[in-house]
Amino acid sequence: MKPPPLLLAALVAVSISTQAQDLHFGIKAGANINKISGQSLKDQFTYGYNAGVYLQIPFNKKWSIQPEVLFTQHSTDTSDRFSELYKFSGDKISNMNLNYLAIPVLLNYKVSKLFSLQAGPQFGILMSNDKNLVEEGKAAFKNGEFSLLGGIQFHLAGFRAFGRYQLGLNNINDIDNKDKWRSQSVQLGVGFNLF
């Protein structure tokens, strides 16, 4: 005997309502400790920041997906090799700042009530860079970057604290193929559920 449609609808509504109680939307901000590697760039870490919003969508008590939209800043210093590989008509460039709109999509595994493990891809859209890096105003960095993220997130009530490692997978040098540039960073920060 099939259950009546009204009973099925009620069960589905209760199930959705139960899942929606674990749905969270919030804001987050923190620091980036980043490095862009390549023989024409100094092999050292510099500091930037990240800020944005997240949405946590649960599958069950253990698994959830967490898409985010973040504004992130990366910076780096050039090495002596930079002026050897690339010729400029203007002043010598030493510091480069890159501003990205980053869109990570993280899979969360809730290990306990206090913390979750996170992993997933991130796509970064370059919003601005130093336009005077190359002659004739050619952009030095590619407009997009693909990365992998992995980390941990602590949560207590509506408060969150996170730490992640980001590894860039593609070459972001848009000048030529003389030198491959790849980014990596450690992201640290806090967040708060708005609902």
Wavefront OBJ file of the C-alpha trace (Angstrom):
o trace
v 0.000 0.000 0.000
v 1.414 3.378 -1.070
v 1.515 6.191 1.502
v -0.833 9.088 0.736
v 0.714 12.003 -1.200
v -0.005 14.398 1.672
v 2.035 12.222 4.046
v 4.934 12.091 1.560
v 4.840 15.873 1.173
v 4.896 16.301 4.957
v 7.901 13.962 5.312
v 9.815 15.833 2.593
v 8.986 19.183 4.247
v 10.217 17.937 7.633
v 13.423 16.620 6.037
v 14.116 19.923 4.252
v 13.339 21.882 7.426
v 15.752 19.735 9.441
v 18.538 20.254 6.882
v 17.822 24.005 6.650
v 18.461 24.358 10.390
v 22.113 23.510 9.662
v 22.336 25.888 6.685
v 24.626 28.801 7.569
v 25.490 32.094 5.885
v 28.210 34.308 7.301
v 31.059 36.761 6.909
v 34.769 36.123 7.311
v 38.101 37.979 7.230
v 41.734 37.212 7.829
v 45.354 37.364 6.726
v 47.204 35.809 3.789
v 50.814 34.736 4.124
v 51.640 34.306 0.453
v 54.425 33.689 -1.998
v 54.629 33.756 -5.781
v 57.474 31.486 -6.840
v 59.635 31.802 -9.939
v 63.305 32.475 -10.665
v 62.617 36.180 -11.324
v 60.757 36.611 -8.013
v 62.186 36.613 -4.512
v 61.539 33.319 -2.766
v 59.962 34.763 0.365
v 56.578 35.092 2.016
v 54.709 38.406 2.135
v 51.441 39.451 3.746
v 47.999 40.328 2.436
v 44.410 39.936 3.537
v 41.146 38.188 2.676
v 37.524 39.092 3.365
v 34.177 37.854 2.121
v 31.118 35.680 2.677
v 30.380 31.957 2.880
v 27.400 29.617 2.694
v 27.497 26.201 4.353
v 25.061 23.668 2.858
v 24.790 20.374 4.774
v 24.328 16.950 3.171
v 24.054 15.175 6.518
v 25.507 15.480 10.030
v 29.078 14.904 8.848
v 29.357 16.292 5.306
v 28.629 19.745 3.899
v 29.680 21.926 0.993
v 30.900 25.489 1.580
v 31.048 27.889 -1.379
v 32.614 31.266 -0.666
v 33.244 34.586 -2.377
v 36.392 36.305 -1.083
v 38.431 39.372 -1.912
v 42.089 38.387 -1.495
v 45.357 40.246 -1.879
v 48.684 38.673 -2.872
v 51.973 40.517 -3.046
v 55.553 39.687 -3.959
v 58.985 41.239 -4.498
v 61.077 40.883 -7.629
v 64.617 39.532 -7.613
v 67.652 40.661 -9.606
v 66.716 38.050 -12.218
v 63.513 39.977 -12.982
v 65.332 42.874 -14.663
v 67.469 40.401 -16.631
v 64.459 38.560 -18.057
v 62.124 41.533 -18.639
v 63.042 44.976 -19.957
v 61.166 48.071 -18.779
v 60.991 51.640 -19.997
v 59.860 53.029 -16.646
v 61.152 52.886 -13.093
v 62.463 49.673 -11.612
v 59.626 47.583 -10.161
v 60.189 45.859 -6.830
v 56.782 45.251 -5.232
v 53.782 43.751 -6.999
v 50.268 43.610 -5.565
v 47.569 41.360 -7.000
v 43.913 41.637 -5.995
v 41.723 38.600 -6.702
v 38.070 37.756 -6.425
v 38.442 34.184 -5.157
v 35.675 31.576 -5.370
v 36.516 28.468 -3.329
v 34.127 25.511 -3.160
v 35.064 23.423 -0.138
v 33.920 20.013 0.982
v 33.679 19.918 4.788
v 33.957 16.806 6.907
v 32.856 17.380 10.513
v 35.312 15.450 12.679
v 33.711 16.606 15.934
v 31.431 19.334 17.246
v 34.416 21.685 17.390
v 36.214 21.277 14.076
v 35.957 20.229 10.439
v 38.455 19.305 7.758
v 38.150 21.200 4.457
v 39.374 20.583 0.919
v 38.432 21.736 -2.552
v 39.205 23.852 -5.609
v 39.411 27.617 -5.856
v 39.169 29.829 -8.918
v 40.625 33.333 -8.675
v 39.702 36.196 -11.000
v 42.387 38.899 -11.173
v 40.742 42.246 -10.453
v 43.821 44.491 -10.542
v 47.592 44.340 -10.824
v 50.495 46.698 -11.440
v 49.970 47.967 -14.983
v 53.436 49.521 -15.218
v 55.223 46.179 -14.960
v 55.815 45.803 -18.680
v 56.341 48.164 -21.589
v 53.253 49.360 -23.464
v 51.017 48.529 -20.481
v 50.778 44.808 -21.186
v 49.412 42.899 -18.186
v 52.030 40.825 -16.402
v 49.645 38.334 -14.795
v 46.983 36.086 -16.267
v 43.368 36.973 -15.526
v 42.554 33.664 -13.837
v 44.174 31.298 -11.374
v 43.179 27.762 -10.400
v 44.200 26.454 -6.954
v 43.637 23.636 -4.504
v 42.826 24.331 -0.852
v 43.108 22.202 2.253
v 42.712 23.089 5.894
v 40.829 23.013 9.140
v 37.949 25.059 10.524
v 37.074 25.398 14.217
v 33.498 26.339 15.121
v 31.842 27.223 18.386
v 28.228 28.412 18.251
v 28.233 31.034 15.455
v 31.974 31.765 15.654
v 34.553 30.198 13.305
v 38.325 30.232 13.028
v 40.108 28.740 10.020
v 43.535 27.900 8.660
v 44.149 26.790 5.061
v 46.932 26.098 2.627
v 46.411 27.231 -0.979
v 48.509 25.852 -3.838
v 48.266 27.464 -7.280
v 48.274 24.919 -10.112
v 48.649 27.083 -13.218
v 51.351 29.446 -14.441
v 50.140 33.024 -13.841
v 52.942 34.695 -15.857
v 51.260 36.455 -18.788
v 54.415 38.118 -20.146
v 56.060 35.128 -21.818
v 57.253 31.578 -21.135
v 60.706 32.483 -19.801
v 59.679 32.028 -16.191
v 56.783 30.147 -14.581
v 55.057 31.897 -11.679
v 52.914 29.950 -9.222
v 51.292 31.155 -6.040
v 50.935 29.544 -2.674
v 49.597 30.922 0.565
v 48.502 30.196 4.094
v 45.141 31.766 4.934
v 44.250 32.432 8.566
v 41.080 34.115 9.765
v 37.802 34.217 11.630
v 34.159 34.216 10.623
v 30.706 34.592 12.086
v 27.382 33.058 11.093
v 24.743 35.694 10.309
v 22.119 32.912 10.238
l 1 2 3 4 5 6 7 8 9 10 11 12 13 14 15 16 17 18 19 20 21 22 23 24 25 26 27 28 29 30 31 32 33 34 35 36 37 38 39 40 41 42 43 44 45 46 47 48 49 50 51 52 53 54 55 56 57 58 59 60 61 62 63 64 65 66 67 68 69 70 71 72 73 74 75 76 77 78 79 80 81 82 83 84 85 86 87 88 89 90 91 92 93 94 95 96 97 98 99 100 101 102 103 104 105 106 107 108 109 110 111 112 113 114 115 116 117 118 119 120 121 122 123 124 125 126 127 128 129 130 131 132 133 134 135 136 137 138 139 140 141 142 143 144 145 146 147 148 149 150 151 152 153 154 155 156 157 158 159 160 161 162 163 164 165 166 167 168 169 170 171 172 173 174 175 176 177 178 179 180 181 182 183 184 185 186 187 188 189 190 191 192 193 194 195
